[in-house]
Amino acid sequence: MKLSAENILLLGSILLFVSIIASKTSFKLGIPSLILFLVVGMLAGSDGLGGIIFNEPKAAQFLGVVALTFILFSGGLDTKWESIKPILWHGISLSTIGVLITALSVGLFISYVLGFSLAEGMLIGAIVSSTDAAAVFSILRSRSVGLKGTLRPILEFESGSNDPMAYFLTISFIYLITDAEASVISLIPKFFIGMALGAVSGYVFGKIMTWTVNHIKLDIDGLYPVLILSLVFFTFSFTDFIGGNGFLAVYISAIILGDSNFIHKKSLMKFYDGQAWLMQIVMFITLGLLVFPSQIPPIIGPGLLISLFLILVARPLAVFISLAFFPKLNVRKKFFISWVGLRGAAPIVFATYPMLANIEASNTIFNLVFFISATSVLLQGTSLSMVAKWLHVSVPEKLKRRFPLDIEIKDDLKSELFEIDIPETSLSVGKAVVLLKIPKTASIVLLHRNGKYVGVNGDTVLEGGDHLLLMADSKETVDKVYTLFGVRKQ
């Protein structure tokens, strides 16, 4: 069956529905839902029951880039600066040094053991060198895996920030293969320039997003997600246009935006979380359609060898070397970080680049990367909870927090509700709530005005005489709120 304008919506809706139902079943069985999305795509493809003919690596690459942009942006929004600040250099080391060591070790293994050329081996190593944000975010969050100490922010920050390095290495090795006069030395300045421009662009556009959302005052609330979406795509494309790393810029801009107060924050974060899941499903189904199952059996042997080497040797080697500068992380935690080096859709998307560059072994490379990613998610993803318990790095079930609030509530549960009357002379009068520097560990629960109780949004403008009900996590935070509103504590 060929895809056409007449049947693409029908087939797409059916595949989406089947994938969502399959993910619900897979969760109960302990199988990562990402694998099910791939299987649905493969079954629907030309070699499967659906018979859909899809052999468009360029279209798959475009969808993959768009999907990764959504996923990285949603992951960045959920990443709290307070949680990653203590482990910032851990994550940076893993996402740069760790990715490089993984790529080099896997590349050498493929070259000397499986007979690929050194350049081809390094290219495959670069493609599979990063952990996948979609896989890590979805598995950790969907299973509510509680991890001790700083493990969770390290893993999530690494998985969100290491795709730019893998992308750079992939493009670089393609460049070295296709251009006989190219040299490794010429790539070094490109790396630092690309990363620097990506980081600066991400910070600047993150601030621009925050200011724009809070000051543009749209009449239709439904346009706010569209506004942010336009800024996200502009961030990626503009950064890429000036020679920077667009993926890095999107992720950093999302962290900056997520760490700020902005209008409709809760609803927008939920919206982009849903969009990220949609993009994951679409991306995995599309990549599944691009795979021809009949071409997989010949590469199962080499693919399994590479997967085992990647999981058992390359990833642990990269983790232990890149985290050697941080002695506070014990061996058990480093082993667990090694085990959560899941490969997912990002490597498969990157594997379409050699196909578009007309590299001779591109089809074999794509099939190998697909098999490696699938086995990584299947083997490591299904055993994540079990390995966490074996290594004693998981939080006991009874200690997990289950509060549906967006504020940080301390484990000693010393949170409290309190009330404030806003005086006419307060500097907060006439300002929108989002523009007030309310501590992140405090939240306005309810507002009483003119005899009525109303909910409070980021664009709610305070008036003199307003009566507020607030929640805070400590007496110190309460004192800060009183000072902010210019009210003397009684």
C-alpha positions as CSV (number, residue, x, y, z in Angstrom):
1,M,0.0,0.0,0.0
2,K,1.3,3.4,-1.0
3,L,0.8,6.4,1.2
4,S,-1.4,9.1,-0.2
5,A,-3.2,12.2,0.9
6,E,-6.4,10.2,1.0
7,N,-5.3,7.4,3.3
8,I,-2.5,8.9,5.4
9,L,-4.8,10.4,8.1
10,L,-6.7,7.1,8.3
11,L,-3.6,5.0,8.6
12,G,-1.9,7.5,10.9
13,S,-4.9,7.6,13.3
14,I,-5.1,3.8,13.4
15,L,-1.4,3.4,14.0
16,L,-1.5,6.0,16.8
17,F,-4.5,4.3,18.5
18,V,-2.9,0.9,18.3
19,S,0.4,2.2,19.6
20,I,-1.2,3.9,22.6
21,I,-3.2,0.7,23.5
22,A,-0.1,-1.4,23.0
23,S,1.9,1.0,25.4
24,K,-0.8,0.5,28.1
25,T,-0.4,-3.3,27.8
26,S,3.4,-3.1,27.6
27,F,3.6,-1.2,30.8
28,K,1.8,-4.0,32.7
29,L,4.1,-6.6,31.1
30,G,7.2,-4.5,31.9
31,I,8.2,-4.0,28.3
32,P,9.3,-0.4,27.3
33,S,6.5,1.2,25.2
34,L,9.1,2.5,22.8
35,I,9.8,-1.0,21.6
36,L,6.1,-1.5,20.9
37,F,6.0,1.7,18.8
38,L,8.8,0.3,16.7
39,V,7.1,-3.0,16.3
40,V,3.8,-1.4,15.3
41,G,5.7,0.5,12.6
42,M,7.5,-2.6,11.4
43,L,4.3,-4.6,11.3
44,A,2.6,-1.9,9.3
45,G,5.5,-1.7,6.8
46,S,6.0,-3.3,3.4
47,D,7.4,-6.5,5.0
48,G,4.7,-6.6,7.6
49,L,0.9,-7.2,7.7
50,G,0.1,-3.6,6.8
51,G,2.0,-3.6,3.5
52,I,2.7,0.2,3.7
53,I,5.5,1.1,1.3
54,F,7.7,3.7,2.9
55,N,11.3,4.1,1.8
56,E,11.9,7.8,2.4
57,P,14.9,8.3,4.6
58,K,14.8,12.1,4.0
59,A,11.2,12.3,5.2
60,A,12.1,10.1,8.2
61,Q,15.0,12.3,9.0
62,F,12.9,15.5,8.9
63,L,10.3,13.9,11.2
64,G,13.0,12.7,13.5
65,V,14.6,16.1,13.8
66,V,11.2,17.7,14.6
67,A,10.4,15.0,17.1
68,L,13.8,15.3,18.8
69,T,13.3,19.0,19.1
70,F,9.9,18.5,20.8
71,I,11.3,15.8,23.1
72,L,14.4,17.8,24.1
73,F,12.3,21.0,24.7
74,S,9.8,19.1,26.9
75,G,12.6,17.4,28.8
76,G,14.3,20.8,29.3
77,L,11.0,22.3,30.6
78,D,10.8,19.5,33.2
79,T,14.4,19.9,34.2
80,K,14.7,22.1,37.3
81,W,17.8,24.2,37.6
82,E,18.0,23.6,41.4
83,S,18.3,19.8,40.7
84,I,20.9,20.0,38.0
85,K,23.0,22.8,39.4
86,P,24.9,20.5,41.9
87,I,25.5,17.9,39.1
88,L,26.1,20.3,36.2
89,W,29.7,19.2,35.6
90,H,28.8,15.5,36.1
91,G,26.3,15.8,33.2
92,I,28.6,17.9,31.0
93,S,31.5,15.4,31.5
94,L,29.2,12.5,30.6
95,S,27.7,14.2,27.6
96,T,31.1,15.2,26.1
97,I,33.9,13.1,27.3
98,G,31.6,10.1,27.9
99,V,30.1,10.3,24.4
100,L,33.6,10.6,22.8
101,I,35.0,7.6,24.7
102,T,31.9,5.5,23.7
103,A,32.2,6.5,20.1
104,L,35.9,5.7,19.9
105,S,35.8,2.4,21.8
106,V,32.8,1.1,19.8
107,G,34.3,2.3,16.5
108,L,37.6,0.5,17.2
109,F,35.8,-2.7,18.2
110,I,33.7,-2.7,15.1
111,S,36.7,-2.0,12.9
112,Y,39.1,-4.6,14.3
113,V,36.6,-7.4,15.2
114,L,33.9,-7.1,12.5
115,G,36.0,-6.1,9.6
116,F,34.5,-2.7,8.9
117,S,36.9,0.1,7.8
118,L,38.1,2.4,10.6
119,A,36.1,5.3,9.2
120,E,32.9,3.2,9.0
121,G,33.4,1.8,12.5
122,M,33.9,5.2,13.9
123,L,30.8,6.5,12.2
124,I,28.7,3.7,13.7
125,G,30.3,4.3,17.1
126,A,29.4,8.0,16.8
127,I,25.8,7.3,15.8
128,V,25.2,5.1,18.9
129,S,27.3,7.1,21.3
130,S,24.5,9.1,23.0
131,T,21.9,7.9,25.4
132,D,18.4,8.7,24.2
133,A,16.4,11.3,25.9
134,A,13.1,9.9,24.8
135,A,13.9,6.4,26.2
136,V,15.3,7.7,29.5
137,F,12.7,10.3,30.2
138,S,9.8,8.0,29.4
139,I,11.0,4.9,31.3
140,L,12.1,6.8,34.4
141,R,8.9,8.8,34.7
142,S,6.4,6.2,33.5
143,R,7.6,3.7,36.0
144,S,8.1,6.3,38.8
145,V,11.5,4.9,39.6
146,G,12.7,6.6,42.7
147,L,16.5,7.0,42.8
148,K,18.8,8.0,45.7
149,G,20.7,11.3,45.8
150,T,21.6,13.0,42.5
151,L,21.2,10.0,40.2
152,R,18.0,11.0,38.6
153,P,19.1,14.6,37.6
154,I,22.4,13.2,36.4
155,L,20.7,10.7,34.1
156,E,18.1,13.1,32.8
157,F,20.5,15.9,32.2
158,E,23.0,13.6,30.5
159,S,20.3,12.1,28.2
160,G,19.0,15.6,27.3
161,S,22.4,17.1,26.7
162,N,24.5,14.4,24.9
163,D,22.6,14.3,21.6
164,P,24.4,17.5,20.4
165,M,27.8,15.8,20.8
166,A,26.6,12.6,19.1
167,Y,25.2,14.7,16.2
168,F,28.5,16.6,15.8
169,L,30.5,13.3,15.7
170,T,28.1,11.7,13.2
171,I,28.3,14.7,10.8
172,S,32.0,14.9,11.3
173,F,32.7,11.3,10.4
174,I,30.4,11.5,7.4
175,Y,32.4,14.6,6.3
176,L,35.7,12.6,6.8
177,I,34.4,9.7,4.7
178,T,32.9,11.7,1.8
179,D,35.8,14.3,1.6
180,A,39.2,12.7,1.0
181,E,41.0,16.0,1.8
182,A,39.2,16.5,5.1
183,S,41.2,16.3,8.3
184,V,40.4,15.7,12.0
185,I,42.2,18.9,13.0
186,S,39.8,21.1,11.0
187,L,36.9,19.7,13.0
188,I,38.2,20.8,16.4
189,P,37.4,24.5,16.0
190,K,34.0,23.6,14.5
191,F,33.2,21.6,17.6
192,F,34.0,24.4,20.1
193,I,32.3,27.1,17.9
194,G,29.2,25.0,17.4
195,M,28.8,24.2,21.1
196,A,29.5,27.7,22.2
197,L,27.0,29.2,19.8
198,G,24.5,26.6,20.8
199,A,24.9,27.3,24.5
200,V,24.8,31.1,24.0
201,S,21.8,31.0,21.7
202,G,19.9,28.7,24.0
203,Y,20.4,31.1,27.0
204,V,19.5,34.2,25.0
205,F,16.4,32.6,23.3
206,G,15.3,31.1,26.7
207,K,15.3,34.6,28.1
208,I,13.5,36.0,25.0
209,M,10.8,33.2,25.3
210,T,10.2,34.1,29.0
211,W,9.9,37.8,28.3
212,T,7.8,37.4,25.2
213,V,5.3,35.0,26.8
214,N,4.8,37.2,29.9
215,H,4.5,40.5,28.0
216,I,2.8,39.8,24.7
217,K,-0.7,39.5,26.4
218,L,-2.5,37.4,23.8
219,D,-6.3,37.7,23.7
220,I,-6.7,33.9,23.0
221,D,-5.1,31.6,25.5
222,G,-4.9,28.8,23.0
223,L,-2.3,30.8,21.0
224,Y,0.3,30.6,23.8
225,P,1.5,27.1,22.8
226,V,1.7,28.2,19.2
227,L,3.7,31.2,20.2
228,I,6.2,29.1,22.1
229,L,6.3,26.5,19.3
230,S,7.3,29.2,16.8
231,L,10.1,30.4,19.1
232,V,11.4,26.8,19.6
233,F,11.7,26.2,15.9
234,F,13.2,29.6,15.4
235,T,15.8,28.8,18.1
236,F,16.8,25.6,16.4
237,S,16.9,26.8,12.9
238,F,18.6,30.2,13.6
239,T,21.2,28.5,15.8
240,D,21.9,25.9,13.0
241,F,22.0,28.7,10.4
242,I,24.8,30.6,12.2
243,G,26.8,27.4,12.7
244,G,25.7,26.5,16.2
245,N,24.3,23.3,17.6
246,G,20.5,23.6,17.3
247,F,19.7,20.7,19.6
248,L,21.8,22.1,22.4
249,A,20.2,25.5,22.0
250,V,16.7,24.1,22.2
251,Y,17.5,22.1,25.4
252,I,19.1,25.0,27.2
253,S,16.4,27.5,26.2
254,A,13.8,25.0,27.6
255,I,15.7,24.8,30.9
256,I,15.9,28.7,31.1
257,L,12.2,28.9,30.4
258,G,11.2,26.1,32.7
259,D,13.2,27.7,35.6
260,S,11.3,31.0,35.2
261,N,7.8,32.0,36.1
262,F,5.6,32.5,33.0
263,I,1.9,32.7,32.2
264,H,0.0,29.4,32.0
265,K,3.1,27.5,33.0
266,K,1.3,24.4,34.3
267,S,-1.0,24.0,31.3
268,L,1.8,24.7,28.8
269,M,4.2,22.2,30.4
270,K,1.4,19.5,30.3
271,F,0.7,20.4,26.6
272,Y,4.4,20.0,25.6
273,D,4.6,16.8,27.6
274,G,1.7,15.4,25.5
275,Q,3.3,16.7,22.3
276,A,6.6,15.0,23.3
277,W,4.8,11.7,23.7
278,L,3.0,12.2,20.3
279,M,6.4,12.9,18.7
280,Q,7.9,9.8,20.3
281,I,5.1,7.7,18.9
282,V,5.2,9.3,15.4
283,M,9.0,9.0,15.3
284,F,9.2,5.4,16.4
285,I,6.4,4.3,14.0
286,T,8.1,6.2,11.1
287,L,11.4,4.6,11.8
288,G,9.8,1.2,12.2
289,L,8.2,1.7,8.7
290,L,11.6,2.6,7.3
291,V,13.0,-0.8,8.5
292,F,12.7,-3.9,6.3
293,P,12.5,-6.8,8.8
294,S,13.7,-9.2,6.0
295,Q,17.1,-7.4,6.1
296,I,17.6,-7.8,9.8
297,P,18.5,-11.5,10.2
298,P,21.9,-11.2,8.4
299,I,23.0,-8.5,10.9
300,I,21.7,-10.1,14.1
301,G,25.1,-11.7,14.9
302,P,27.2,-8.6,14.4
303,G,24.5,-6.4,16.0
304,L,24.3,-8.5,19.1
305,L,28.1,-8.4,19.5
306,I,28.1,-4.6,19.2
307,S,25.2,-4.3,21.6
308,L,26.9,-6.4,24.2
309,F,30.2,-4.6,23.8
310,L,28.4,-1.2,24.1
311,I,26.4,-2.2,27.2
312,L,29.0,-4.2,29.1
313,V,32.3,-2.5,28.0
314,A,32.0,0.8,26.2
315,R,29.4,2.5,28.3
316,P,30.9,1.5,31.7
317,L,34.3,2.6,30.4
318,A,32.9,6.0,29.4
319,V,31.1,6.5,32.7
320,F,34.0,5.5,35.0
321,I,36.5,7.7,33.1
322,S,34.2,10.7,32.7
323,L,33.1,10.6,36.3
324,A,36.6,9.9,37.7
325,F,36.8,13.6,38.7
326,F,33.8,13.2,41.0
327,P,34.8,10.9,43.9
328,K,31.5,11.4,45.8
329,L,29.7,9.1,43.4
330,N,30.4,5.5,44.6
331,V,30.9,2.5,42.4
332,R,27.4,1.2,42.7
333,K,26.0,4.5,41.4
334,K,28.4,4.6,38.5
335,F,27.4,1.0,37.6
336,F,23.8,2.0,37.6
337,I,24.5,5.1,35.4
338,S,26.3,2.7,33.1
339,W,23.3,0.5,32.9
340,V,20.9,3.3,32.1
341,G,22.8,4.1,28.9
342,L,19.8,3.3,26.8
343,R,19.9,3.9,23.0
344,G,16.6,4.7,21.3
345,A,15.3,6.8,18.5
346,A,18.1,9.5,18.3
347,P,20.7,7.0,17.0
348,I,18.2,5.7,14.4
349,V,17.5,9.2,13.3
350,F,21.2,9.9,13.0
351,A,21.6,6.7,11.0
352,T,19.6,8.2,8.2
353,Y,22.3,10.8,7.6
354,P,24.7,8.3,6.0
355,M,21.9,7.1,3.7
356,L,21.3,10.7,2.5
357,A,25.1,11.2,2.1
358,N,25.1,8.1,-0.2
359,I,27.7,6.3,1.9
360,E,28.3,2.8,0.4
361,A,27.5,0.8,3.6
362,S,24.6,3.1,4.7
363,N,21.8,0.4,4.6
364,T,23.9,-2.0,6.6
365,I,24.7,0.8,9.1
366,F,21.1,1.8,9.4
367,N,20.0,-1.8,10.1
368,L,22.8,-2.3,12.6
369,V,21.9,0.9,14.5
370,F,18.3,-0.1,14.5
371,F,19.1,-3.5,16.0
372,I,21.5,-2.0,18.6
373,S,19.0,0.6,19.7
374,A,16.1,-2.0,19.9
375,T,18.2,-4.5,22.0
376,S,19.5,-1.7,24.2
377,V,16.0,-0.5,25.1
378,L,14.7,-4.0,25.4
379,L,17.5,-5.4,27.6
380,Q,18.3,-2.4,29.7
381,G,14.8,-0.8,29.8
382,T,13.1,-3.9,31.1
383,S,15.7,-4.5,33.8
384,L,16.1,-0.9,35.0
385,S,14.0,-1.2,38.2
386,M,15.5,-4.6,39.1
387,V,19.1,-3.4,38.6
388,A,18.3,-0.3,40.8
389,K,17.2,-2.6,43.6
390,W,20.2,-4.9,43.2
391,L,22.6,-2.0,43.4
392,H,20.7,-0.4,46.3
393,V,20.2,2.9,44.6
394,S,16.4,3.0,44.5
395,V,14.2,4.7,47.0
396,P,11.9,2.4,49.0
397,E,8.3,2.7,47.8
398,K,7.0,4.1,51.1
399,L,9.4,7.1,50.9
400,K,8.4,8.2,47.4
401,R,6.7,11.6,47.2
402,R,3.2,11.5,45.8
403,F,2.2,15.2,46.1
404,P,0.4,16.5,42.9
405,L,1.9,20.0,43.5
406,D,4.5,21.7,41.4
407,I,6.2,23.2,44.5
408,E,9.0,21.4,46.3
409,I,7.8,19.9,49.5
410,K,10.5,18.8,52.0
411,D,10.6,15.3,53.3
412,D,9.8,16.5,56.9
413,L,6.4,17.8,55.6
414,K,6.8,21.1,57.4
415,S,4.6,22.9,54.8
416,E,2.0,25.3,55.9
417,L,-0.9,27.4,54.6
418,F,-1.1,31.1,55.5
419,E,-3.1,34.2,54.6
420,I,-2.1,37.7,53.5
421,D,-4.0,40.9,52.9
422,I,-2.4,43.0,50.2
423,P,-2.2,46.6,51.3
424,E,-2.9,49.4,48.8
425,T,0.7,50.6,49.2
426,S,2.2,47.3,48.3
427,L,4.6,47.3,45.3
428,S,2.9,44.1,44.1
429,V,-0.4,46.0,43.3
430,G,-1.0,46.3,39.6
431,K,1.5,43.6,38.7
432,A,0.8,40.2,37.2
433,V,1.6,37.2,39.5
434,V,4.1,35.9,37.0
435,L,6.2,39.0,37.3
436,L,6.5,38.8,41.0
437,K,9.5,37.0,42.4
438,I,7.6,34.6,44.5
439,P,9.9,31.9,45.9
440,K,9.7,28.6,44.0
441,T,8.9,26.8,47.2
442,A,5.7,28.9,47.7
443,S,2.4,29.0,45.8
444,I,-0.7,31.1,45.7
445,V,-3.6,28.7,46.3
446,L,-6.6,31.0,46.2
447,L,-7.5,34.7,45.9
448,H,-10.5,36.4,47.6
449,R,-11.7,39.6,45.9
450,N,-15.0,41.5,46.2
451,G,-16.7,38.8,48.1
452,K,-15.7,36.0,45.6
453,Y,-13.0,33.3,45.6
454,V,-11.1,33.1,42.3
455,G,-8.3,30.9,41.0
456,V,-4.9,32.5,40.4
457,N,-3.1,32.3,37.1
458,G,0.2,33.8,36.0
459,D,-1.5,36.7,34.3
460,T,-3.7,37.5,37.3
461,V,-3.1,41.2,38.3
462,L,-3.1,41.8,42.0
463,E,-5.1,44.7,43.5
464,G,-5.0,46.4,46.8
465,G,-7.2,44.7,49.4
466,D,-6.8,41.3,47.8
467,H,-6.8,38.4,50.3
468,L,-4.5,35.6,49.4
469,L,-4.2,32.0,50.6
470,L,-0.7,30.7,50.1
471,M,1.3,27.6,50.8
472,A,5.0,27.5,51.6
473,D,7.5,24.7,52.5
474,S,9.1,26.5,55.5
475,K,8.9,29.4,57.9
476,E,11.9,31.0,56.1
477,T,9.9,31.0,52.8
478,V,6.8,32.4,54.6
479,D,9.0,35.3,55.8
480,K,10.2,36.0,52.3
481,V,6.7,36.1,51.0
482,Y,5.6,38.6,53.7
483,T,8.6,40.8,52.7
484,L,7.8,40.5,49.0
485,F,4.2,41.8,49.5
486,G,5.3,44.5,51.9
487,V,3.3,43.0,54.8
488,R,4.5,42.9,58.4
489,K,4.2,39.4,59.8
490,Q,1.9,39.3,62.9
